Structure formats: C-alpha cells, structure tokens
C-alpha cells in the first residue's frame, strides 16, 4: 500500500504555532482520518500546511502524486 500523504519532520513556526516540534504523519491510500482537537490546537494550521498555504520551516510534505510543499 502506498502513502497518500507523508509529513516527515515537519515544523511550521508561525506565531503561536502548536507545531514547534518536528511532526511525522503518514496517511496510507484508502485510510480515513479525522483531525479533532480543542480550539487553537492547530487543526486548521495542519490542513493549511498540508495544502501549502503556510511555509514549512523544516521537513517534507508530499502526496502520492507530487510534493505538496
């Protein structure tokens, strides 16, 4: 099974960012994930980092089809 989305050692140091420590996450093809958490915990920031709205300070974010960031 191939990775659909891979985040490797991702850090996005935006103002008040919850992603100050390197983050790893792999979503395999045909998996379904839900991102849940309290207000201000970084749910929207995570999705915006994945689609390239905000730059990464370090790390790699890629999909099955192309590098996203």
HUSUL-V260091 format. One record per pair of residues at least 6 apart in sequence whose ideal C-beta (glycine too) atoms are under 8 Angstrom apart, sorted by the first residue. I is the first residue (numbers start at 1). J is the second residue. If there is no record, write none. Layout:
i=[I I]
j=[J J]
//
This chain:
i=[1 1 1 2 2 2 3 3 3 3 3 4 4 4 4 4 4 5 5 5 5 5 5 5 5 5 6 6 6 6 6 6 6 7 7 7 7 7 7 7 7 8 8 8 8 9 9 9 9 9 9 10 10 10 10 10 10 10 10 10 10 10 11 11 11 11 11 11 11 11 11 12 12 12 12 12 12 12 13 13 13 14 14 16 17 17 18 18 18 18 19 19 19 19 22 22 23 27 29 35 35 35 36 37 45 48 49 49 49 50 50 50 51 52 52 52 55 56 60 60 61 61 61 62]
j=[28 29 30 28 29 64 26 27 28 29 64 27 28 29 31 63 64 25 26 27 50 61 62 63 64 68 25 26 27 60 61 62 63 23 24 25 26 50 59 60 61 24 59 60 61 22 23 24 58 59 60 19 22 23 24 25 49 56 58 59 60 61 19 20 21 22 23 56 57 58 59 19 45 49 54 55 56 57 19 20 57 45 54 40 42 45 40 41 42 45 42 45 46 49 58 59 59 33 64 43 46 47 43 43 54 54 56 61 69 61 68 69 68 61 68 69 69 69 67 69 67 68 69 68]
//
